[in-house]
């Protein structure tokens, strides 16, 4: 820093470190101090340093680890073969289990509702945004799930987080499976209840955790996923219901990946295990097998009435467009009327799992839980390799998502695929051939 003809001259080395925001802030502070000492007038800077520079640092770390990704952009319909980023690929990444995103009955229902009611509700449910069609959807779901009542949320995430945080407080306890969905974890944190985690699907450990607080005041909630989204295994509902009943705990199940997949006509794990009446809070989704958007909670009429009054995502979010509500109503009709869709889903699932295993891939059951549902995994382990595997599959015409930390544990990165009812045998065989080719190239098999 020098003074020449009344000007302050900064001579900056050509080192990238000098341009780091933290360094620039320190430099500016030094300049201001020197100028004040020399009685120079310090003018406010016209350039504002980015206070979020640390996010750029973290993104750089992701890129160095090989786990940074860019969003793939779908350019046509969500189908078994579709176009992402201008490339036609076999789609193994969608939650569209039954292919309902493009079902003719759902299209017709959406168009008819738009013509009749317009494109939006215009308000939150508790002010002026509850339309007759919203009530019809909730009544439809309640009948389908064999419960007294239902409330629909804007997403499955909102349903879980909003419900857990509404029905519990800081004097209460949550006993939660270690692999439960992020929306359950966030809801538990928002509730400020004390959280006790039990080992994955370990009924004895769940009971041990519950027993440790049985004599303490406060409500106790025992909560599990029905189907675990990153491993595809099914929660042990009968045993957990026994534990909840023994200790007088609330039993809650997130059935997002079981809706439309397990149970009679897709009624979920509660129906699958025949534990109707033993699960106090049932959460489901309208965004996966149902083919549209949203989440819901089922239970007693008092539970639903309470959520109308206290669940913050419900209270502070505009309700679904009428087209979405109509689409979901039509989807539940399809579940009842077209059971062959679920049959085809499971036929494809059994075939694909068997052939992947025959190729030598680790499809779970070794150092990770074994999948019991259409969620079909290829365990890779190393994060960078899993993401590279996903990219090279895409280049070869197969869309299969790489999953790494923090979504799954470190050292357990994977490719996550999901079967649908609309995949043909030829499409699955072509995908298997591509998986084999790329898997051998990368020494995964």
Secondary structure, DSSP 4 states (H G I P E B T S, - for coil): -EEETTEEE----S-GGGGSHHHHHHHHHHHHHHHHHTT---PPPSS---TTHHHHHHHHHHHHHT-------B-S-SSSEEEETTEEEEE-----TT-GGG-HHHHHHHHHHHHHH-S---SBTTTT---HHHHHHHHHHHHHHTSSEEEEESSHHHHHHHHHHHH--TT-EEEEETT--HHHHHHHHHHT-EEEEE-TT-HHHHHHHHHTTTTSSS-EEEEEESB-TTT--B--HHHHHHHHHHHT-EEEEE-TTTTTTSSGGG--HHHHTT-TTS-SEEEEESSSTT-S--EEEEE-HHHHHHHHHH-HHHHTSBPPPHHHHHHHHHHHHHHHH-THHHHHHHHHHHHHHHHHHHTT---SSSSSPPP-SSEEEEEEESHHHHHHHHHHHHHTTEE-EEE-TTTS-TT-EEEEEE--TT--HHHHHHHHHHHHHHHHHTT--
